[in-house]
């Protein structure tokens, strides 16, 4: 739970304090008699900000501080919801009174029932203020006070460079021999069989997907196959989905087919007398029966020899199961320390005005490269972090960080990624964490992502700024991209970034740091109502068409709802706090909000 508190409480407090200060200063707060309550709320939130920096540093070693931050997070969320409700009423009032005469305005005030609203809102704010006072008093006992009157975040203050320093592709090092070896193996064995292939096995973050992409590029250049199809399988091995993705990759104009027989028939027509390479990326399935069924379906489609499968996996068992086909295994070895340094150096220099690495940084950087464990993912993320902090003492802090000392490989990688995340400004933390609501390997459309960030209030600009919010959101995205937190970038015709993906381990990081705020509800499992009181972002994942009900205490507090099934027909709440809705289903009517 430490991650949840650490990564969300500062941004929430900043947002709530900023809104409370702004509303308290507005004339309408005086007219509605809420100036006092809003002023007290702003003061309480500002006072608590002075405690946060020490609390966030000490929470992992002090359970009392961690619990204090958890309570603060809950009440801060409530404060933001109440202030949003207040802002909505203010905007509604402005719309209703625009262009009306003074006499009509008085009538509107009567309809609006200002007294009732003031009493209700004042009561809500007073309850929050009372709770904040208790939390503040407890915090003073636990922590030394450092009142700065300013946000600890650097978000919004960072000056973004005019030039585009975003790398479209990180330096490909240490794998050229692997590419040549695997392409030669594919070419040698494919002519002997109808279907054969190679499995690439290695740790998460070692570069299996990058290697597979380079192999695809080479076989296309050499025209070894008539068609190349790429399918990311990930944790769910569903042959109908895989075959459907394969068909869609070969012909994007073909719609989704639910009938497996129709799929096979259509694929048979597309592949008739044509040799293909099928890449199955990130495979986890260790069920031999599923593999045998999938292979038999492919063999029904194929009429000629010379077809290949290229599989990437972390599991030796997956590779051994696939040996039912004429398959060869390729174990990936880690990069050398020098190769990791080349990746770091390349990323840092791309983001810098320097043409060569300063000597004082180079020595520290090479020591950091030794700690990357030969994993290019770690080197690229660390390179992005170092590029933001081109100072000797900052690089030394990263070198001395405790994240490097874990022995378990997977936990160590996640710990290192978390270290890089922790050094982001708070606004970027919120934006990155929100991406956990997308499925693994999802294609994320950048324009949609920025609109979602804006809807959640994550994108900020100063009052005097003339820059559009979308442009600020785009700079946020570029910052996260330069930290290697996004990959697989696609550009449109005009050279603008159109879409991206997240590495599966980076997605694991997003899930970790959003824990307690974001929930993926797989409807095959029961909804754990008791542990969902802090959930603000919900993605409903279901294969069936059963009528589903989101518990009332969860629905009322949701800020985001993504669903591929109808959750509205039996909705027990009006979703009054909802800011983002992404819905794919057959609902005839949305609930009131």
C-alpha positions in Angstrom: 0.0 0.0 0.0 3.0 2.3 0.4 3.1 2.9 -3.4 -0.5 4.1 -3.5 0.1 6.7 -0.8 3.5 7.8 -2.0 2.4 8.5 -5.6 -1.0 10.0 -5.2 -1.3 12.1 -2.0 0.9 15.0 -3.0 -0.8 15.6 -6.4 -4.2 15.3 -4.8 -3.4 17.8 -2.0 -2.0 20.2 -4.6 -5.1 20.0 -6.8 -7.5 20.4 -3.8 -5.5 23.3 -2.3 -5.3 25.1 -5.6 -9.0 24.8 -6.2 -9.9 25.8 -2.7 -7.7 28.9 -2.8 -9.2 29.9 -6.2 -12.8 29.3 -5.1 -12.3 31.1 -1.8 -11.1 34.2 -3.6 -13.9 34.3 -6.1 -16.8 36.7 -5.5 -19.4 34.0 -5.9 -18.2 32.2 -2.8 -19.0 35.4 -0.8 -22.4 35.7 -2.5 -23.2 32.1 -1.5 -21.8 32.4 2.0 -19.0 29.8 1.6 -16.0 32.1 1.8 -15.2 31.1 5.4 -15.4 27.3 4.8 -13.5 27.4 1.6 -10.8 29.6 3.1 -10.4 27.2 6.1 -10.1 24.3 3.7 -7.4 26.0 1.6 -5.5 26.9 4.8 -5.7 23.3 6.1 -4.5 21.8 2.9 -1.7 24.3 2.6 -0.6 23.5 6.1 -0.6 19.8 5.4 1.6 20.3 2.3 4.4 21.3 4.7 4.4 17.8 6.2 4.3 15.7 3.0 7.9 15.7 1.9 9.2 14.1 5.0 6.2 11.8 5.3 6.7 10.4 1.8 10.3 9.7 2.5 9.7 8.0 5.8 6.5 6.0 5.2 8.1 2.8 4.1 10.1 2.5 7.3 7.4 3.8 9.6 3.9 2.1 9.6 2.4 5.0 11.6 3.3 7.5 9.0 2.1 5.2 6.2 -1.3 4.9 7.9 -1.4 8.7 8.4 -0.8 9.2 4.7 -3.5 6.7 3.9 -6.1 8.5 5.9 -4.9 11.8 4.3 -5.3 10.3 0.8 -8.9 9.3 1.5 -10.0 12.7 2.8 -8.1 14.5 0.1 -10.0 12.5 -2.5 -13.3 13.5 -0.8 -12.2 17.1 -0.8 -11.5 17.1 -4.5 -15.0 15.5 -5.2 -16.7 18.2 -3.1 -14.8 21.0 -4.8 -15.7 19.5 -8.2 -19.4 19.5 -7.2 -19.1 23.1 -6.1 -17.4 24.0 -9.4 -20.2 22.3 -11.3 -22.8 24.3 -9.5 -21.0 27.5 -10.2 -20.7 26.7 -13.9 -24.3 25.7 -14.0 -25.4 28.9 -12.4 -23.3 31.0 -14.9 -24.9 29.2 -17.8 -28.4 29.7 -16.5 -27.9 33.4 -15.9 -26.0 34.4 -19.1 -27.9 36.9 -21.1 -30.8 37.2 -18.6 -32.0 40.4 -17.1 -31.5 41.1 -13.4 -35.1 40.3 -12.5 -34.9 37.0 -14.2 -31.6 36.3 -12.4 -33.4 36.7 -9.1 -35.9 34.1 -10.2 -33.2 31.7 -11.2 -31.7 32.1 -7.7 -35.0 31.1 -6.3 -35.1 28.0 -8.5 -31.5 27.2 -7.7 -32.4 27.4 -4.0 -29.1 29.0 -3.0 -29.8 28.6 0.8 -30.2 24.9 0.5 -27.1 24.5 -1.6 -25.1 26.7 0.8 -26.1 24.7 3.8 -25.4 21.4 2.2 -22.0 22.4 0.8 -21.0 24.2 3.9 -21.7 21.0 6.0 -19.7 18.9 3.6 -16.7 21.2 3.7 -16.9 21.6 7.5 -16.8 17.8 7.9 -13.7 17.6 5.7 -12.1 20.5 7.6 -12.7 18.8 10.9 -11.1 15.6 9.6 -8.2 17.5 8.1 -7.6 19.3 11.5 -7.3 15.9 13.2 -5.0 14.6 10.5 -2.9 17.7 10.7 -2.5 17.5 14.5 -1.5 13.9 14.2 1.0 14.8 11.5 2.6 17.5 13.6 3.3 14.9 16.3 4.8 12.4 13.8 6.8 14.8 11.6 8.8 17.9 11.7 7.0 20.9 10.0 8.4 22.5 7.0 6.0 25.1 5.8 7.0 26.4 2.4 3.7 27.8 1.1 4.6 26.3 -2.2 4.1 22.9 -3.9 6.9 20.5 -3.7 6.2 19.4 -7.2 8.2 20.7 -10.1 5.4 20.0 -12.4 4.3 22.9 -14.5 7.5 24.8 -13.7 9.7 22.7 -16.0 10.7 24.5 -19.2 10.3 22.1 -22.1 12.9 22.3 -24.8 12.0 23.8 -28.2 13.7 21.0 -30.1 12.2 17.6 -30.2 14.6 15.4 -28.3 12.4 12.3 -28.3 14.2 9.3 -29.7 12.2 7.3 -32.2 14.3 4.3 -31.5 16.9 3.6 -28.8 20.3 2.4 -29.8 20.2 -1.2 -30.9 23.4 -2.7 -29.4 24.7 -6.2 -28.7 22.1 -8.1 -30.7 23.2 -8.0 -34.3 24.7 -11.5 -34.2 21.5 -12.8 -32.6 19.5 -11.4 -35.5 21.8 -13.0 -38.1 21.8 -16.3 -36.3 18.0 -16.6 -36.0 17.3 -15.4 -39.5 19.8 -18.1 -40.8 18.1 -20.8 -38.7 14.7 -19.8 -39.9 15.8 -19.9 -43.5 17.6 -23.3 -43.1 14.7 -25.2 -41.4 11.7 -23.7 -43.1 12.1 -25.4 -46.4 12.0 -28.9 -44.8 8.6 -28.5 -43.1 5.1 -27.0 -43.6 5.5 -25.2 -40.2 8.6 -24.8 -38.1 10.1 -22.0 -36.0 12.2 -20.7 -33.2 11.4 -19.6 -29.6 13.3 -16.7 -28.1 13.7 -17.2 -24.4 14.9 -14.7 -21.8 14.2 -12.5 -18.8 11.7 -9.7 -18.9 13.3 -6.6 -20.1 16.2 -8.4 -21.8 15.0 -7.2 -25.3 13.1 -10.2 -26.8 10.5 -8.1 -28.5 13.1 -5.6 -29.9 15.1 -8.6 -31.2 12.0 -10.1 -32.9 11.3 -6.7 -34.6 14.8 -6.6 -35.9 14.4 -10.1 -37.2 11.1 -9.1 -39.0 12.9 -6.2 -40.6 15.6 -8.4 -41.9 13.4 -11.2 -43.3 11.3 -8.5 -45.1 14.5 -7.0 -46.6 15.6 -10.4 -47.8 12.0 -11.3 -48.9 12.2 -14.7 -47.2 8.4 -14.8 -46.7 5.4 -13.5 -48.6 3.7 -12.3 -45.5 4.7 -11.4 -41.9 2.1 -11.2 -39.2 2.7 -10.0 -35.6 0.4 -10.9 -32.7 1.0 -10.0 -29.0 -0.4 -12.9 -27.0 0.5 -11.9 -23.4 -1.1 -13.8 -20.6 -4.4 -14.8 -22.4 -3.8 -17.6 -24.9 -7.1 -17.7 -26.9 -6.7 -19.3 -30.3 -9.7 -17.5 -31.7 -8.3 -14.1 -30.6 -4.9 -15.0 -32.0 -6.2 -16.1 -35.3 -8.5 -13.0 -35.4 -5.5 -10.7 -34.7 -3.5 -12.5 -37.3 -6.2 -12.0 -39.9 -6.6 -8.3 -38.9 -2.9 -7.8 -39.2 -2.9 -9.2 -42.7 -6.0 -7.3 -43.8 -7.1 -4.4 -41.6 -10.3 -4.1 -43.7 -11.6 -7.4 -42.5 -14.0 -7.1 -39.5 -13.9 -9.3 -36.4 -15.2 -12.8 -36.8 -16.7 -14.8 -33.9 -16.9 -18.1 -35.8 -13.6 -20.0 -35.7 -14.6 -21.9 -38.9 -15.1 -18.7 -40.8 -11.8 -17.4 -39.4 -9.9 -20.4 -40.7 -11.6 -20.2 -44.1 -10.7 -16.6 -44.5 -7.1 -17.1 -43.4 -6.8 -20.0 -45.7 -7.7 -17.7 -48.6 -5.3 -15.0 -47.5 -2.4 -17.5 -47.1 -3.1 -19.7 -50.1 0.2 -20.5 -51.9 2.0 -17.9 -49.8 4.7 -18.5 -47.2 4.3 -16.6 -43.9 6.2 -15.8 -40.7 3.9 -15.5 -37.6 5.4 -13.8 -34.6 3.8 -14.6 -31.3 5.1 -12.1 -28.8 5.2 -12.4 -25.0 3.7 -15.9 -24.7 2.9 -17.3 -21.3 0.7 -20.3 -22.1 2.1 -23.6 -20.6 -0.9 -25.7 -21.4 0.2 -28.3 -24.0 -3.4 -29.0 -25.1 -4.0 -25.4 -26.1 -0.8 -25.4 -28.1 -1.7 -28.6 -29.9 -5.1 -27.3 -30.8 -3.7 -24.0 -32.1 -1.0 -25.8 -34.2 -3.6 -28.2 -35.7 -5.7 -25.2 -36.8 -2.7 -23.6 -38.5 -1.8 -26.9 -40.2 -5.3 -27.1 -41.6 -4.8 -23.6 -43.2 -1.4 -24.3 -44.7 -0.9 -26.0 -48.1 2.7 -25.4 -48.8 6.0 -25.8 -46.9 8.2 -22.9 -45.8 6.1 -21.3 -43.0 7.5 -20.3 -39.7 6.5 -19.2 -36.1 8.7 -17.0 -34.0 7.8 -17.0 -30.3 9.1 -14.7 -27.6 8.7 -15.9 -24.0 10.2 -15.8 -20.5 9.3 -19.4 -19.9 11.5 -22.4 -20.7 8.5 -24.6 -20.4 6.7 -22.7 -23.2 9.7 -23.4 -25.4 9.8 -27.1 -24.5 6.0 -27.5 -25.2 6.4 -26.0 -28.6 9.0 -28.6 -29.5 6.1 -30.7 -30.7 6.7 -28.7 -33.9 10.1 -28.6 -35.5 11.2 -25.8 -33.2 14.6 -24.5 -32.1 15.3 -22.6 -28.9 17.4 -19.4 -28.7 18.4 -18.3 -25.2 19.1 -14.6 -25.0 22.2 -13.6 -23.0 22.4 -10.3 -21.1 24.2 -7.3 -22.5 27.7 -6.4 -21.3 28.2 -3.5 -18.9 29.7 -1.5 -21.8 26.7 -2.2 -24.0 24.4 -1.0 -21.3 26.5 2.2 -21.0 26.2 2.8 -24.8 22.3 2.7 -24.4 22.4 5.1 -21.4 24.9 7.4 -23.2 22.9 7.5 -26.4 19.6 8.5 -24.6 21.3 11.1 -22.4 23.1 12.8 -25.3 19.9 12.8 -27.4 18.3 14.9 -24.7 21.3 17.2 -24.2 23.0 20.0 -26.0 26.3 18.2 -25.2 28.0 16.4 -28.1 30.0 14.2 -25.7 29.5 13.0 -22.1 31.1 15.2 -19.4 33.9 13.3 -17.8 32.5 13.8 -14.2 29.2 12.2 -15.3 30.8 9.5 -17.5 32.5 7.7 -14.6 29.3 7.6 -12.5 27.3 6.6 -15.5 29.5 3.7 -16.2 29.1 2.5 -12.6 25.3 2.8 -13.0 25.5 0.8 -16.2 27.2 -2.1 -14.3 24.1 -2.2 -12.1 21.6 -2.5 -15.0 22.1 -6.3 -14.9 22.6 -6.5 -18.7 19.0 -5.6 -19.3 18.3 -3.0 -22.0 14.9 -2.0 -20.6 16.6 -1.0 -17.3 19.4 0.8 -19.1 16.9 2.8 -21.3 14.7 3.8 -18.4 17.6 4.8 -16.2 19.0 6.7 -19.2 15.8 8.7 -19.4 16.0 9.5 -15.7 19.6 10.6 -15.9 18.9 12.8 -18.9 16.5 14.9 -16.7 19.1 15.4 -14.0 22.5 16.4 -15.6 24.2 17.0 -12.2 26.9 15.0 -10.6 25.2 14.7 -7.2 21.9 13.6 -8.8 23.7 10.8 -10.7 25.5 9.8 -7.5 22.1 9.6 -5.7 20.8 7.2 -8.4 24.0 5.1 -8.1 23.7 4.9 -4.3 19.9 4.1 -4.3 18.8 1.0 -2.4 16.7 -0.2 -5.4 19.8 -1.9 -6.8 20.4 -4.3 -3.9 17.4 -6.7 -4.3 18.4 -10.2 -5.3 15.2 -11.4 -7.0 15.5 -10.5 -10.7 11.9 -9.5 -11.3 11.5 -7.6 -8.0 14.8 -5.9 -8.7 13.7 -4.7 -12.2 10.4 -3.4 -10.8 12.2 -1.7 -7.9 14.6 0.1 -10.4 11.7 1.2 -12.6 10.0 2.5 -9.4 13.1 4.5 -8.5 12.9 6.2 -11.9 9.2 6.8 -11.5 9.7 8.4 -8.0 11.9 11.0 -9.5 9.2 12.3 -11.9 7.3 15.5 -11.2 3.9 14.9 -9.5 1.9 15.8 -12.6 3.8 13.2 -14.7 3.3 10.6 -12.0 -0.4 11.0 -12.2 -0.4 10.8 -15.9 1.7 7.7 -16.0 -0.2 6.0 -13.2 -3.5 6.5 -15.1 -2.2 4.4 -18.0 -2.7 1.3 -15.8 -6.4 1.4 -16.8 -5.4 0.3 -20.3 -5.0 -3.4 -21.0 -1.5 -4.8 -21.4 -0.1 -4.3 -25.0 -3.0 -2.0 -25.8 -2.5 0.5 -28.6 -2.9 3.9 -26.9 -4.0 6.7 -29.1 -2.2 9.9 -28.0 -5.0 12.4 -28.6 -7.4 10.2 -26.6 -4.8 9.8 -23.8 -4.3 13.5 -23.5 -8.1 14.2 -23.4 -8.4 11.6 -20.6 -5.6 13.3 -18.6 -7.4 16.7 -19.1 -10.7 15.2 -18.0 -9.1 14.0 -14.8 -7.6 17.4 -14.1 -4.0 16.2 -14.5 -3.0 18.8 -17.0 -2.3 22.3 -15.6 -1.4 25.7 -17.0 -0.8 29.0 -15.3 -3.5 31.7 -15.7 -1.3 33.9 -17.8 -0.2 31.0 -20.2 -1.3 31.2 -23.8 -0.4 27.6 -24.4 -3.3 25.3 -25.2 -4.0 22.5 -22.7 -3.6 19.9 -25.4 -0.1 21.2 -26.1 0.8 21.0 -22.5 -0.6 17.4 -22.3 1.5 16.6 -25.4 4.6 17.9 -23.6 3.7 15.7 -20.6 3.6 12.7 -23.0 6.9 13.6 -24.5 8.5 13.8 -21.1 7.2 10.3 -20.2 8.4 9.0 -23.6 11.9 10.5 -23.1 12.0 8.5 -19.8 11.4 5.3 -21.9 8.0 4.7 -20.3 6.3 4.3 -23.7 7.4 2.4 -26.8 6.3 1.2 -30.2 5.7 4.8 -31.4 3.6 5.3 -34.6 3.6 8.6 -36.5 0.9 10.0 -38.8 1.5 11.4 -42.2 2.5 14.8 -40.8 5.1 13.4 -38.4 3.0 13.7 -35.3 3.0 10.9 -32.7 -0.2 9.0 -33.2 -0.1 6.0 -30.9 2.2 4.1 -28.5 2.3 1.0 -26.3 3.9 0.2 -22.9 6.4 -2.6 -22.2 4.7 -5.2 -20.2 7.0 -4.6 -17.2 6.4 -0.9 -17.4 2.7 -1.7 -17.4 3.3 -3.8 -14.2 4.9 -0.6 -12.7 1.8 1.4 -13.6 -0.4 -1.2 -11.9 1.9 -1.1 -8.9 1.9 2.6 -8.4 -1.8 3.0 -9.1 -2.8 0.2 -6.7 -5.8 1.2 -4.6 -6.8 3.8 -7.1 -7.2 1.8 -10.3 -9.0 -1.6 -10.5 -9.3 -4.0 -13.4 -12.4 -6.0 -12.5 -12.4 -9.4 -14.2 -16.0 -10.4 -14.0 -15.0 -14.1 -13.7 -14.0 -13.1 -10.1 -16.2 -11.7 -7.3 -16.1 -7.9 -6.6 -14.3 -7.4 -3.3 -16.4 -4.5 -2.0 -14.6 -4.2 1.3 -11.2 -3.3 -0.3 -12.6 -0.9 -3.0 -13.5 2.2 -1.1 -10.5 4.1 -2.5 -11.0 3.0 -6.2 -11.4 6.0 -8.5 -10.7 4.3 -11.9 -12.4 1.1 -13.0 -12.0 -1.1 -16.1 -14.5 -3.9 -16.4 -13.2 -6.9 -18.2 -15.7 -9.5 -19.3 -16.0 -12.1 -22.0 -19.7 -12.7 -21.5 -22.8 -10.6 -21.8 -24.1 -11.1 -18.3 -25.8 -8.1 -16.6 -23.3 -6.7 -14.1 -23.8 -4.3 -11.2 -21.1 -2.0 -9.8 -21.5 -1.7 -6.1 -23.0 1.6 -5.1 -20.2 2.7 -2.7 -17.7 2.2 -5.6 -19.9 3.7 -8.4 -20.5 7.0 -6.5 -16.7 7.6 -6.2 -15.6 6.6 -9.7 -13.7 9.2 -11.8 -13.2 6.8 -14.8 -15.1 3.9 -16.1 -14.0 1.7 -19.0 -16.2 -1.3 -19.9 -16.8 -3.7 -22.7 -20.1 -4.9 -21.4 -23.4 -3.2 -20.3 -23.0 -2.2 -16.7 -25.7 0.5 -16.8 -28.9 -1.4 -17.0 -28.7 -2.4 -13.3 -26.7 0.6 -12.2 -27.6 1.6 -8.6 -26.0 5.0 -8.6 -25.9 8.2 -10.8 -22.0 8.2 -11.1 -22.0 11.8 -10.0 -18.1 11.9 -9.8 -17.5 10.4 -13.2 -15.2 12.3 -15.5 -14.2 9.8 -18.2 -16.4 7.1 -19.8 -15.2 4.6 -22.4 -17.9 2.2 -23.3 -18.2 -0.6 -25.8 -21.5 -2.4 -25.5 -25.1 -2.4 -26.3 -26.6 -0.2 -23.6 -29.6 1.7 -24.8 -29.6 4.3 -22.1 -26.8 5.8 -20.0 -27.6 6.6 -16.3 -28.2 10.2 -15.2 -25.1 12.0 -13.9 
